[in-house]
Amino acid sequence: MKSFSVITSSMVILSLSACSQVPKECSESWKKIESLSKQMGMPEDQIKAHKKEFEDSIKGLSKEDAVQACNMQSAFLNMASKQP
């Protein structure tokens, strides 16, 4: 649960400027977040609420910032998923 809180916090911190679509990199990042959330036993309605927050925070970024943020999140999630 700690890692999900860190992920959620970093998404909120990264929302800076406007973007109209969610880039492909962010869709891939969300899939990893969703998978981790399900593994942790998070209820489906809570996952949906976090997805909305995630999309809103990404839409608040420029495309370049969104791609960079999502690439960093994916790298972090890859490391977190490999932890014992």
PDB file of N, CA, C and O in Angstrom:
ATOM      1  N   MET A   1       0.825  -1.181   0.000  1.00  0.00           N
ATOM      2  CA  MET A   1       0.000   0.000   0.000  1.00  0.00           C
ATOM      3  C   MET A   1       0.877   1.255   0.000  1.00  0.00           C
ATOM      4  O   MET A   1       0.501   2.287  -0.555  1.00  0.00           O
ATOM      5  N   LYS A   2       2.061   1.151   0.636  1.00  0.00           N
ATOM      6  CA  LYS A   2       2.970   2.286   0.677  1.00  0.00           C
ATOM      7  C   LYS A   2       3.369   2.739  -0.714  1.00  0.00           C
ATOM      8  O   LYS A   2       3.361   3.933  -1.013  1.00  0.00           O
ATOM      9  N   SER A   3       3.719   1.780  -1.566  1.00  0.00           N
ATOM     10  CA  SER A   3       4.167   2.147  -2.909  1.00  0.00           C
ATOM     11  C   SER A   3       3.046   2.791  -3.708  1.00  0.00           C
ATOM     12  O   SER A   3       3.299   3.690  -4.511  1.00  0.00           O
ATOM     13  N   PHE A   4       1.809   2.345  -3.503  1.00  0.00           N
ATOM     14  CA  PHE A   4       0.697   2.963  -4.222  1.00  0.00           C
ATOM     15  C   PHE A   4       0.504   4.405  -3.754  1.00  0.00           C
ATOM     16  O   PHE A   4       0.198   5.282  -4.562  1.00  0.00           O
ATOM     17  N   SER A   5       0.680   4.656  -2.458  1.00  0.00           N
ATOM     18  CA  SER A   5       0.580   6.015  -1.933  1.00  0.00           C
ATOM     19  C   SER A   5       1.662   6.907  -2.525  1.00  0.00           C
ATOM     20  O   SER A   5       1.409   8.066  -2.854  1.00  0.00           O
ATOM     21  N   VAL A   6       2.859   6.366  -2.657  1.00  0.00           N
ATOM     22  CA  VAL A   6       3.962   7.123  -3.257  1.00  0.00           C
ATOM     23  C   VAL A   6       3.639   7.451  -4.709  1.00  0.00           C
ATOM     24  O   VAL A   6       3.876   8.568  -5.168  1.00  0.00           O
ATOM     25  N   ILE A   7       3.100   6.473  -5.424  1.00  0.00           N
ATOM     26  CA  ILE A   7       2.750   6.672  -6.830  1.00  0.00           C
ATOM     27  C   ILE A   7       1.680   7.740  -6.965  1.00  0.00           C
ATOM     28  O   ILE A   7       1.792   8.644  -7.794  1.00  0.00           O
ATOM     29  N   THR A   8       0.638   7.632  -6.145  1.00  0.00           N
ATOM     30  CA  THR A   8      -0.452   8.600  -6.195  1.00  0.00           C
ATOM     31  C   THR A   8       0.058   9.995  -5.865  1.00  0.00           C
ATOM     32  O   THR A   8      -0.310  10.967  -6.524  1.00  0.00           O
ATOM     33  N   SER A   9       0.902  10.094  -4.847  1.00  0.00           N
ATOM     34  CA  SER A   9       1.460  11.393  -4.470  1.00  0.00           C
ATOM     35  C   SER A   9       2.288  11.994  -5.596  1.00  0.00           C
ATOM     36  O   SER A   9       2.198  13.191  -5.868  1.00  0.00           O
ATOM     37  N   SER A  10       3.092  11.168  -6.246  1.00  0.00           N
ATOM     38  CA  SER A  10       3.923  11.697  -7.332  1.00  0.00           C
ATOM     39  C   SER A  10       3.079  12.150  -8.510  1.00  0.00           C
ATOM     40  O   SER A  10       3.450  13.095  -9.205  1.00  0.00           O
ATOM     41  N   MET A  11       1.950  11.494  -8.749  1.00  0.00           N
ATOM     42  CA  MET A  11       1.066  11.926  -9.836  1.00  0.00           C
ATOM     43  C   MET A  11       0.490  13.307  -9.536  1.00  0.00           C
ATOM     44  O   MET A  11       0.414  14.159 -10.421  1.00  0.00           O
ATOM     45  N   VAL A  12       0.090  13.523  -8.298  1.00  0.00           N
ATOM     46  CA  VAL A  12      -0.481  14.813  -7.920  1.00  0.00           C
ATOM     47  C   VAL A  12       0.573  15.910  -8.016  1.00  0.00           C
ATOM     48  O   VAL A  12       0.283  17.005  -8.497  1.00  0.00           O
ATOM     49  N   ILE A  13       1.770  15.633  -7.572  1.00  0.00           N
ATOM     50  CA  ILE A  13       2.853  16.616  -7.604  1.00  0.00           C
ATOM     51  C   ILE A  13       3.213  17.008  -9.035  1.00  0.00           C
ATOM     52  O   ILE A  13       3.594  18.150  -9.291  1.00  0.00           O
ATOM     53  N   LEU A  14       3.095  16.067  -9.959  1.00  0.00           N
ATOM     54  CA  LEU A  14       3.520  16.308 -11.335  1.00  0.00           C
ATOM     55  C   LEU A  14       2.510  17.064 -12.191  1.00  0.00           C
ATOM     56  O   LEU A  14       2.829  17.395 -13.334  1.00  0.00           O
ATOM     57  N   SER A  15       1.319  17.352 -11.701  1.00  0.00           N
ATOM     58  CA  SER A  15       0.323  18.040 -12.533  1.00  0.00           C
ATOM     59  C   SER A  15       0.634  19.537 -12.598  1.00  0.00           C
ATOM     60  O   SER A  15       0.460  20.258 -11.615  1.00  0.00           O
ATOM     61  N   LEU A  16       1.101  20.004 -13.780  1.00  0.00           N
ATOM     62  CA  LEU A  16       1.570  21.381 -13.923  1.00  0.00           C
ATOM     63  C   LEU A  16       0.881  22.185 -15.026  1.00  0.00           C
ATOM     64  O   LEU A  16       0.419  23.295 -14.763  1.00  0.00           O
ATOM     65  N   SER A  17       0.798  21.664 -16.249  1.00  0.00           N
ATOM     66  CA  SER A  17       0.243  22.434 -17.361  1.00  0.00           C
ATOM     67  C   SER A  17      -0.733  21.597 -18.178  1.00  0.00           C
ATOM     68  O   SER A  17      -0.979  20.440 -17.837  1.00  0.00           O
ATOM     69  N   ALA A  18      -1.304  22.163 -19.264  1.00  0.00           N
ATOM     70  CA  ALA A  18      -2.425  21.515 -19.967  1.00  0.00           C
ATOM     71  C   ALA A  18      -1.987  20.551 -21.061  1.00  0.00           C
ATOM     72  O   ALA A  18      -0.947  20.734 -21.695  1.00  0.00           O
ATOM     73  N   CYS A  19      -2.800  19.520 -21.269  1.00  0.00           N
ATOM     74  CA  CYS A  19      -2.624  18.526 -22.324  1.00  0.00           C
ATOM     75  C   CYS A  19      -3.989  17.932 -22.622  1.00  0.00           C
ATOM     76  O   CYS A  19      -4.762  17.669 -21.701  1.00  0.00           O
ATOM     77  N   SER A  20      -4.298  17.716 -23.897  1.00  0.00           N
ATOM     78  CA  SER A  20      -5.652  17.293 -24.249  1.00  0.00           C
ATOM     79  C   SER A  20      -5.848  15.784 -24.249  1.00  0.00           C
ATOM     80  O   SER A  20      -6.981  15.325 -24.102  1.00  0.00           O
ATOM     81  N   GLN A  21      -4.792  14.995 -24.406  1.00  0.00           N
ATOM     82  CA  GLN A  21      -4.931  13.545 -24.467  1.00  0.00           C
ATOM     83  C   GLN A  21      -3.945  12.873 -23.527  1.00  0.00           C
ATOM     84  O   GLN A  21      -2.949  13.462 -23.108  1.00  0.00           O
ATOM     85  N   VAL A  22      -4.254  11.624 -23.208  1.00  0.00           N
ATOM     86  CA  VAL A  22      -3.337  10.827 -22.403  1.00  0.00           C
ATOM     87  C   VAL A  22      -2.401  10.094 -23.365  1.00  0.00           C
ATOM     88  O   VAL A  22      -2.863   9.281 -24.167  1.00  0.00           O
ATOM     89  N   PRO A  23      -1.095  10.365 -23.301  1.00  0.00           N
ATOM     90  CA  PRO A  23      -0.140   9.714 -24.206  1.00  0.00           C
ATOM     91  C   PRO A  23      -0.074   8.200 -23.983  1.00  0.00           C
ATOM     92  O   PRO A  23      -0.457   7.694 -22.928  1.00  0.00           O
ATOM     93  N   LYS A  24       0.415   7.503 -24.988  1.00  0.00           N
ATOM     94  CA  LYS A  24       0.542   6.042 -24.949  1.00  0.00           C
ATOM     95  C   LYS A  24       1.367   5.594 -23.743  1.00  0.00           C
ATOM     96  O   LYS A  24       1.028   4.610 -23.085  1.00  0.00           O
ATOM     97  N   GLU A  25       2.443   6.314 -23.456  1.00  0.00           N
ATOM     98  CA  GLU A  25       3.296   5.965 -22.321  1.00  0.00           C
ATOM     99  C   GLU A  25       2.514   5.987 -21.013  1.00  0.00           C
ATOM    100  O   GLU A  25       2.776   5.197 -20.106  1.00  0.00           O
ATOM    101  N   CYS A  26       1.550   6.903 -20.928  1.00  0.00           N
ATOM    102  CA  CYS A  26       0.757   7.019 -19.708  1.00  0.00           C
ATOM    103  C   CYS A  26      -0.272   5.897 -19.609  1.00  0.00           C
ATOM    104  O   CYS A  26      -0.589   5.435 -18.513  1.00  0.00           O
ATOM    105  N   SER A  27      -0.784   5.464 -20.738  1.00  0.00           N
ATOM    106  CA  SER A  27      -1.698   4.314 -20.738  1.00  0.00           C
ATOM    107  C   SER A  27      -0.966   3.073 -20.245  1.00  0.00           C
ATOM    108  O   SER A  27      -1.512   2.280 -19.479  1.00  0.00           O
ATOM    109  N   GLU A  28       0.270   2.915 -20.691  1.00  0.00           N
ATOM    110  CA  GLU A  28       1.083   1.780 -20.250  1.00  0.00           C
ATOM    111  C   GLU A  28       1.396   1.887 -18.756  1.00  0.00           C
ATOM    112  O   GLU A  28       1.363   0.890 -18.035  1.00  0.00           O
ATOM    113  N   SER A  29       1.696   3.096 -18.304  1.00  0.00           N
ATOM    114  CA  SER A  29       1.967   3.313 -16.888  1.00  0.00           C
ATOM    115  C   SER A  29       0.728   2.991 -16.057  1.00  0.00           C
ATOM    116  O   SER A  29       0.827   2.361 -15.004  1.00  0.00           O
ATOM    117  N   TRP A  30      -0.442   3.427 -16.534  1.00  0.00           N
ATOM    118  CA  TRP A  30      -1.674   3.149 -15.794  1.00  0.00           C
ATOM    119  C   TRP A  30      -1.918   1.649 -15.688  1.00  0.00           C
ATOM    120  O   TRP A  30      -2.349   1.173 -14.638  1.00  0.00           O
ATOM    121  N   LYS A  31      -1.653   0.900 -16.746  1.00  0.00           N
ATOM    122  CA  LYS A  31      -1.856  -0.554 -16.702  1.00  0.00           C
ATOM    123  C   LYS A  31      -1.022  -1.175 -15.588  1.00  0.00           C
ATOM    124  O   LYS A  31      -1.473  -2.097 -14.909  1.00  0.00           O
ATOM    125  N   LYS A  32       0.196  -0.668 -15.401  1.00  0.00           N
ATOM    126  CA  LYS A  32       1.058  -1.178 -14.334  1.00  0.00           C
ATOM    127  C   LYS A  32       0.502  -0.792 -12.965  1.00  0.00           C
ATOM    128  O   LYS A  32       0.508  -1.600 -12.037  1.00  0.00           O
ATOM    129  N   ILE A  33       0.022   0.448 -12.844  1.00  0.00           N
ATOM    130  CA  ILE A  33      -0.572   0.899 -11.582  1.00  0.00           C
ATOM    131  C   ILE A  33      -1.803   0.056 -11.262  1.00  0.00           C
ATOM    132  O   ILE A  33      -1.993  -0.382 -10.127  1.00  0.00           O
ATOM    133  N   GLU A  34      -2.631  -0.162 -12.271  1.00  0.00           N
ATOM    134  CA  GLU A  34      -3.856  -0.942 -12.082  1.00  0.00           C
ATOM    135  C   GLU A  34      -3.528  -2.378 -11.657  1.00  0.00           C
ATOM    136  O   GLU A  34      -4.164  -2.923 -10.755  1.00  0.00           O
ATOM    137  N   SER A  35      -2.553  -2.972 -12.296  1.00  0.00           N
ATOM    138  CA  SER A  35      -2.149  -4.335 -11.957  1.00  0.00           C
ATOM    139  C   SER A  35      -1.654  -4.414 -10.515  1.00  0.00           C
ATOM    140  O   SER A  35      -2.029  -5.324  -9.777  1.00  0.00           O
ATOM    141  N   LEU A  36      -0.816  -3.466 -10.116  1.00  0.00           N
ATOM    142  CA  LEU A  36      -0.305  -3.426  -8.753  1.00  0.00           C
ATOM    143  C   LEU A  36      -1.443  -3.232  -7.755  1.00  0.00           C
ATOM    144  O   LEU A  36      -1.459  -3.862  -6.698  1.00  0.00           O
ATOM    145  N   SER A  37      -2.391  -2.366  -8.089  1.00  0.00           N
ATOM    146  CA  SER A  37      -3.538  -2.118  -7.213  1.00  0.00           C
ATOM    147  C   SER A  37      -4.354  -3.387  -7.010  1.00  0.00           C
ATOM    148  O   SER A  37      -4.776  -3.687  -5.893  1.00  0.00           O
ATOM    149  N   LYS A  38      -4.574  -4.130  -8.084  1.00  0.00           N
ATOM    150  CA  LYS A  38      -5.331  -5.388  -7.990  1.00  0.00           C
ATOM    151  C   LYS A  38      -4.570  -6.419  -7.162  1.00  0.00           C
ATOM    152  O   LYS A  38      -5.171  -7.151  -6.376  1.00  0.00           O
ATOM    153  N   GLN A  39      -3.253  -6.477  -7.336  1.00  0.00           N
ATOM    154  CA  GLN A  39      -2.433  -7.412  -6.554  1.00  0.00           C
ATOM    155  C   GLN A  39      -2.509  -7.092  -5.069  1.00  0.00           C
ATOM    156  O   GLN A  39      -2.447  -7.989  -4.228  1.00  0.00           O
ATOM    157  N   MET A  40      -2.646  -5.800  -4.751  1.00  0.00           N
ATOM    158  CA  MET A  40      -2.727  -5.370  -3.360  1.00  0.00           C
ATOM    159  C   MET A  40      -4.138  -5.526  -2.796  1.00  0.00           C
ATOM    160  O   MET A  40      -4.366  -5.248  -1.619  1.00  0.00           O
ATOM    161  N   GLY A  41      -5.086  -5.967  -3.624  1.00  0.00           N
ATOM    162  CA  GLY A  41      -6.442  -6.198  -3.149  1.00  0.00           C
ATOM    163  C   GLY A  41      -7.311  -4.959  -3.066  1.00  0.00           C
ATOM    164  O   GLY A  41      -8.300  -4.945  -2.333  1.00  0.00           O
ATOM    165  N   MET A  42      -6.958  -3.925  -3.803  1.00  0.00           N
ATOM    166  CA  MET A  42      -7.743  -2.691  -3.778  1.00  0.00           C
ATOM    167  C   MET A  42      -9.097  -2.931  -4.457  1.00  0.00           C
ATOM    168  O   MET A  42      -9.154  -3.572  -5.506  1.00  0.00           O
ATOM    169  N   PRO A  43     -10.180  -2.424  -3.870  1.00  0.00           N
ATOM    170  CA  PRO A  43     -11.509  -2.593  -4.478  1.00  0.00           C
ATOM    171  C   PRO A  43     -11.598  -1.911  -5.845  1.00  0.00           C
ATOM    172  O   PRO A  43     -10.956  -0.890  -6.088  1.00  0.00           O
ATOM    173  N   GLU A  44     -12.406  -2.496  -6.728  1.00  0.00           N
ATOM    174  CA  GLU A  44     -12.535  -2.010  -8.106  1.00  0.00           C
ATOM    175  C   GLU A  44     -12.989  -0.553  -8.167  1.00  0.00           C
ATOM    176  O   GLU A  44     -12.501   0.210  -9.001  1.00  0.00           O
ATOM    177  N   ASP A  45     -13.915  -0.158  -7.294  1.00  0.00           N
ATOM    178  CA  ASP A  45     -14.394   1.228  -7.323  1.00  0.00           C
ATOM    179  C   ASP A  45     -13.294   2.209  -6.931  1.00  0.00           C
ATOM    180  O   ASP A  45     -13.244   3.328  -7.442  1.00  0.00           O
ATOM    181  N   GLN A  46     -12.429   1.794  -6.038  1.00  0.00           N
ATOM    182  CA  GLN A  46     -11.303   2.649  -5.648  1.00  0.00           C
ATOM    183  C   GLN A  46     -10.289   2.750  -6.792  1.00  0.00           C
ATOM    184  O   GLN A  46      -9.703   3.810  -7.012  1.00  0.00           O
ATOM    185  N   ILE A  47     -10.086   1.660  -7.510  1.00  0.00           N
ATOM    186  CA  ILE A  47      -9.186   1.675  -8.666  1.00  0.00           C
ATOM    187  C   ILE A  47      -9.720   2.630  -9.724  1.00  0.00           C
ATOM    188  O   ILE A  47      -8.957   3.396 -10.313  1.00  0.00           O
ATOM    189  N   LYS A  48     -11.026   2.589  -9.969  1.00  0.00           N
ATOM    190  CA  LYS A  48     -11.635   3.491 -10.953  1.00  0.00           C
ATOM    191  C   LYS A  48     -11.465   4.949 -10.539  1.00  0.00           C
ATOM    192  O   LYS A  48     -11.200   5.807 -11.381  1.00  0.00           O
ATOM    193  N   ALA A  49     -11.617   5.234  -9.245  1.00  0.00           N
ATOM    194  CA  ALA A  49     -11.438   6.604  -8.755  1.00  0.00           C
ATOM    195  C   ALA A  49      -9.992   7.058  -8.955  1.00  0.00           C
ATOM    196  O   ALA A  49      -9.743   8.197  -9.350  1.00  0.00           O
ATOM    197  N   HIS A  50      -9.043   6.162  -8.682  1.00  0.00           N
ATOM    198  CA  HIS A  50      -7.626   6.502  -8.879  1.00  0.00           C
ATOM    199  C   HIS A  50      -7.305   6.683 -10.357  1.00  0.00           C
ATOM    200  O   HIS A  50      -6.461   7.507 -10.711  1.00  0.00           O
ATOM    201  N   LYS A  51      -7.973   5.919 -11.228  1.00  0.00           N
ATOM    202  CA  LYS A  51      -7.749   6.084 -12.664  1.00  0.00           C
ATOM    203  C   LYS A  51      -8.183   7.477 -13.102  1.00  0.00           C
ATOM    204  O   LYS A  51      -7.490   8.126 -13.886  1.00  0.00           O
ATOM    205  N   LYS A  52      -9.325   7.938 -12.600  1.00  0.00           N
ATOM    206  CA  LYS A  52      -9.812   9.283 -12.940  1.00  0.00           C
ATOM    207  C   LYS A  52      -8.811  10.333 -12.459  1.00  0.00           C
ATOM    208  O   LYS A  52      -8.490  11.266 -13.197  1.00  0.00           O
ATOM    209  N   GLU A  53      -8.317  10.188 -11.231  1.00  0.00           N
ATOM    210  CA  GLU A  53      -7.308  11.113 -10.701  1.00  0.00           C
ATOM    211  C   GLU A  53      -6.046  11.086 -11.565  1.00  0.00           C
ATOM    212  O   GLU A  53      -5.474  12.131 -11.875  1.00  0.00           O
ATOM    213  N   PHE A  54      -5.624   9.892 -11.946  1.00  0.00           N
ATOM    214  CA  PHE A  54      -4.434   9.733 -12.780  1.00  0.00           C
ATOM    215  C   PHE A  54      -4.618  10.455 -14.112  1.00  0.00           C
ATOM    216  O   PHE A  54      -3.758  11.231 -14.527  1.00  0.00           O
ATOM    217  N   GLU A  55      -5.747  10.195 -14.782  1.00  0.00           N
ATOM    218  CA  GLU A  55      -6.003  10.824 -16.078  1.00  0.00           C
ATOM    219  C   GLU A  55      -6.095  12.339 -15.945  1.00  0.00           C
ATOM    220  O   GLU A  55      -5.570  13.068 -16.787  1.00  0.00           O
ATOM    221  N   ASP A  56      -6.751  12.816 -14.902  1.00  0.00           N
ATOM    222  CA  ASP A  56      -6.861  14.261 -14.696  1.00  0.00           C
ATOM    223  C   ASP A  56      -5.491  14.894 -14.469  1.00  0.00           C
ATOM    224  O   ASP A  56      -5.210  15.978 -14.980  1.00  0.00           O
ATOM    225  N   SER A  57      -4.638  14.211 -13.698  1.00  0.00           N
ATOM    226  CA  SER A  57      -3.307  14.778 -13.448  1.00  0.00           C
ATOM    227  C   SER A  57      -2.465  14.784 -14.719  1.00  0.00           C
ATOM    228  O   SER A  57      -1.701  15.721 -14.948  1.00  0.00           O
ATOM    229  N   ILE A  58      -2.595  13.750 -15.548  1.00  0.00           N
ATOM    230  CA  ILE A  58      -1.847  13.682 -16.807  1.00  0.00           C
ATOM    231  C   ILE A  58      -2.352  14.740 -17.780  1.00  0.00           C
ATOM    232  O   ILE A  58      -1.561  15.385 -18.469  1.00  0.00           O
ATOM    233  N   LYS A  59      -3.658  14.916 -17.835  1.00  0.00           N
ATOM    234  CA  LYS A  59      -4.223  15.926 -18.731  1.00  0.00           C
ATOM    235  C   LYS A  59      -3.810  17.329 -18.317  1.00  0.00           C
ATOM    236  O   LYS A  59      -3.893  18.262 -19.117  1.00  0.00           O
ATOM    237  N   GLY A  60      -3.369  17.488 -17.080  1.00  0.00           N
ATOM    238  CA  GLY A  60      -2.906  18.773 -16.591  1.00  0.00           C
ATOM    239  C   GLY A  60      -1.465  19.080 -16.972  1.00  0.00           C
ATOM    240  O   GLY A  60      -0.951  20.148 -16.640  1.00  0.00           O
ATOM    241  N   LEU A  61      -0.816  18.166 -17.657  1.00  0.00           N
ATOM    242  CA  LEU A  61       0.580  18.342 -18.055  1.00  0.00           C
ATOM    243  C   LEU A  61       0.695  18.573 -19.553  1.00  0.00           C
ATOM    244  O   LEU A  61      -0.187  18.186 -20.320  1.00  0.00           O
ATOM    245  N   SER A  62       1.787  19.207 -19.966  1.00  0.00           N
ATOM    246  CA  SER A  62       2.079  19.271 -21.400  1.00  0.00           C
ATOM    247  C   SER A  62       2.393  17.846 -21.848  1.00  0.00           C
ATOM    248  O   SER A  62       2.704  16.991 -21.019  1.00  0.00           O
ATOM    249  N   LYS A  63       2.316  17.587 -23.134  1.00  0.00           N
ATOM    250  CA  LYS A  63       2.567  16.228 -23.630  1.00  0.00           C
ATOM    251  C   LYS A  63       3.964  15.759 -23.248  1.00  0.00           C
ATOM    252  O   LYS A  63       4.143  14.617 -22.826  1.00  0.00           O
ATOM    253  N   GLU A  64       4.952  16.632 -23.392  1.00  0.00           N
ATOM    254  CA  GLU A  64       6.330  16.266 -23.070  1.00  0.00           C
ATOM    255  C   GLU A  64       6.478  15.938 -21.586  1.00  0.00           C
ATOM    256  O   GLU A  64       7.112  14.947 -21.223  1.00  0.00           O
ATOM    257  N   ASP A  65       5.888  16.779 -20.730  1.00  0.00           N
ATOM    258  CA  ASP A  65       5.957  16.532 -19.290  1.00  0.00           C
ATOM    259  C   ASP A  65       5.210  15.257 -18.915  1.00  0.00           C
ATOM    260  O   ASP A  65       5.660  14.498 -18.057  1.00  0.00           O
ATOM    261  N   ALA A  66       4.070  15.025 -19.560  1.00  0.00           N
ATOM    262  CA  ALA A  66       3.287  13.821 -19.276  1.00  0.00           C
ATOM    263  C   ALA A  66       4.076  12.571 -19.649  1.00  0.00           C
ATOM    264  O   ALA A  66       4.127  11.612 -18.879  1.00  0.00           O
ATOM    265  N   VAL A  67       4.689  12.582 -20.829  1.00  0.00           N
ATOM    266  CA  VAL A  67       5.482  11.431 -21.272  1.00  0.00           C
ATOM    267  C   VAL A  67       6.644  11.204 -20.311  1.00  0.00           C
ATOM    268  O   VAL A  67       6.912  10.067 -19.921  1.00  0.00           O
ATOM    269  N   GLN A  68       7.326  12.264 -19.931  1.00  0.00           N
ATOM    270  CA  GLN A  68       8.455  12.139 -19.012  1.00  0.00           C
ATOM    271  C   GLN A  68       7.989  11.600 -17.656  1.00  0.00           C
ATOM    272  O   GLN A  68       8.614  10.700 -17.094  1.00  0.00           O
ATOM    273  N   ALA A  69       6.895  12.150 -17.138  1.00  0.00           N
ATOM    274  CA  ALA A  69       6.368  11.699 -15.848  1.00  0.00           C
ATOM    275  C   ALA A  69       5.959  10.228 -15.907  1.00  0.00           C
ATOM    276  O   ALA A  69       6.250   9.460 -14.989  1.00  0.00           O
ATOM    277  N   CYS A  70       5.294   9.845 -16.973  1.00  0.00           N
ATOM    278  CA  CYS A  70       4.836   8.459 -17.103  1.00  0.00           C
ATOM    279  C   CYS A  70       5.999   7.494 -17.288  1.00  0.00           C
ATOM    280  O   CYS A  70       5.964   6.375 -16.776  1.00  0.00           O
ATOM    281  N   ASN A  71       7.018   7.915 -18.009  1.00  0.00           N
ATOM    282  CA  ASN A  71       8.209   7.071 -18.151  1.00  0.00           C
ATOM    283  C   ASN A  71       8.891   6.870 -16.800  1.00  0.00           C
ATOM    284  O   ASN A  71       9.352   5.771 -16.492  1.00  0.00           O
ATOM    285  N   MET A  72       8.954   7.934 -15.991  1.00  0.00           N
ATOM    286  CA  MET A  72       9.539   7.813 -14.652  1.00  0.00           C
ATOM    287  C   MET A  72       8.686   6.902 -13.777  1.00  0.00           C
ATOM    288  O   MET A  72       9.217   6.074 -13.036  1.00  0.00           O
ATOM    289  N   GLN A  73       7.361   7.053 -13.860  1.00  0.00           N
ATOM    290  CA  GLN A  73       6.468   6.198 -13.078  1.00  0.00           C
ATOM    291  C   GLN A  73       6.631   4.741 -13.483  1.00  0.00           C
ATOM    292  O   GLN A  73       6.678   3.857 -12.628  1.00  0.00           O
ATOM    293  N   SER A  74       6.718   4.490 -14.781  1.00  0.00           N
ATOM    294  CA  SER A  74       6.885   3.116 -15.258  1.00  0.00           C
ATOM    295  C   SER A  74       8.188   2.516 -14.738  1.00  0.00           C
ATOM    296  O   SER A  74       8.222   1.358 -14.323  1.00  0.00           O
ATOM    297  N   ALA A  75       9.249   3.301 -14.762  1.00  0.00           N
ATOM    298  CA  ALA A  75      10.535   2.821 -14.254  1.00  0.00           C
ATOM    299  C   ALA A  75      10.429   2.507 -12.762  1.00  0.00           C
ATOM    300  O   ALA A  75      10.928   1.480 -12.301  1.00  0.00           O
ATOM    301  N   PHE A  76       9.780   3.395 -12.014  1.00  0.00           N
ATOM    302  CA  PHE A  76       9.585   3.175 -10.582  1.00  0.00           C
ATOM    303  C   PHE A  76       8.739   1.926 -10.339  1.00  0.00           C
ATOM    304  O   PHE A  76       9.058   1.114  -9.470  1.00  0.00           O
ATOM    305  N   LEU A  77       7.667   1.778 -11.104  1.00  0.00           N
ATOM    306  CA  LEU A  77       6.787   0.619 -10.942  1.00  0.00           C
ATOM    307  C   LEU A  77       7.500  -0.677 -11.292  1.00  0.00           C
ATOM    308  O   LEU A  77       7.271  -1.706 -10.656  1.00  0.00           O
ATOM    309  N   ASN A  78       8.360  -0.633 -12.296  1.00  0.00           N
ATOM    310  CA  ASN A  78       9.145  -1.820 -12.644  1.00  0.00           C
ATOM    311  C   ASN A  78      10.053  -2.219 -11.486  1.00  0.00           C
ATOM    312  O   ASN A  78      10.180  -3.402 -11.170  1.00  0.00           O
ATOM    313  N   MET A  79      10.687  -1.227 -10.853  1.00  0.00           N
ATOM    314  CA  MET A  79      11.541  -1.514  -9.702  1.00  0.00           C
ATOM    315  C   MET A  79      10.712  -2.020  -8.533  1.00  0.00           C
ATOM    316  O   MET A  79      11.105  -2.978  -7.867  1.00  0.00           O
ATOM    317  N   ALA A  80       9.566  -1.389  -8.273  1.00  0.00           N
ATOM    318  CA  ALA A  80       8.715  -1.779  -7.143  1.00  0.00           C
ATOM    319  C   ALA A  80       8.166  -3.186  -7.317  1.00  0.00           C
ATOM    320  O   ALA A  80       8.033  -3.927  -6.342  1.00  0.00           O
ATOM    321  N   SER A  81       7.849  -3.557  -8.539  1.00  0.00           N
ATOM    322  CA  SER A  81       7.280  -4.887  -8.773  1.00  0.00           C
ATOM    323  C   SER A  81       8.325  -5.989  -8.631  1.00  0.00           C
ATOM    324  O   SER A  81       7.976  -7.156  -8.453  1.00  0.00           O
ATOM    325  N   LYS A  82       9.596  -5.627  -8.707  1.00  0.00           N
ATOM    326  CA  LYS A  82      10.667  -6.618  -8.567  1.00  0.00           C
ATOM    327  C   LYS A  82      11.133  -6.762  -7.124  1.00  0.00           C
ATOM    328  O   LYS A  82      11.938  -7.644  -6.825  1.00  0.00           O
ATOM    329  N   GLN A  83      10.639  -5.909  -6.222  1.00  0.00           N
ATOM    330  CA  GLN A  83      11.006  -5.997  -4.812  1.00  0.00           C
ATOM    331  C   GLN A  83      10.334  -7.215  -4.184  1.00  0.00           C
ATOM    332  O   GLN A  83       9.181  -7.513  -4.493  1.00  0.00           O
ATOM    333  N   PRO A  84      11.061  -7.934  -3.289  1.00  0.00           N
ATOM    334  CA  PRO A  84      10.477  -9.128  -2.643  1.00  0.00           C
ATOM    335  C   PRO A  84       9.386  -8.784  -1.667  1.00  0.00           C
ATOM    336  O   PRO A  84       8.805  -9.677  -1.051  1.00  0.00           O
TER     337      PRO A  84
END
